Amino acid sequence: MKAFLAAVAAMVVITVAAPFALDRIGFSAADAGSGPAVRLD
């Protein structure tokens, strides 16, 4: 039971922290959808 609760807690932490971490390192939707390599035809 302890392992299950630890896994659920880890999932919650990763789910909450992932958007902030990805935005900070440049993997946000705005960064991915703009720049010189993006064609808007």
C-alpha positions in Angstrom: 0.0 0.0 0.0 2.9 2.3 0.7 4.3 1.8 -2.7 1.0 2.6 -4.3 0.6 5.8 -2.4 4.1 6.9 -3.2 3.4 6.2 -6.9 0.2 8.3 -6.8 2.1 11.1 -5.0 4.9 11.0 -7.6 2.3 11.2 -10.4 0.6 14.2 -8.8 4.0 16.0 -8.4 5.0 15.2 -12.0 1.7 16.3 -13.4 1.8 19.6 -11.6 5.4 20.4 -12.2 5.7 19.3 -15.8 4.1 22.3 -17.5 6.3 24.7 -15.5 9.5 22.8 -16.2 8.7 22.4 -19.9 7.9 26.1 -20.3 11.1 27.0 -18.5 13.3 24.9 -20.9 11.6 26.1 -24.0 9.1 23.4 -24.9 6.0 25.6 -24.5 3.3 25.7 -27.2 4.2 29.3 -28.0 7.9 28.4 -28.5 7.0 25.3 -30.6 4.6 27.2 -32.8 6.8 30.2 -33.6 10.2 30.8 -35.0 12.1 30.8 -38.3 11.4 27.1 -39.0 7.6 27.3 -38.8 5.8 27.8 -42.1 2.4 29.5 -42.0 1.1 28.9 -45.5 
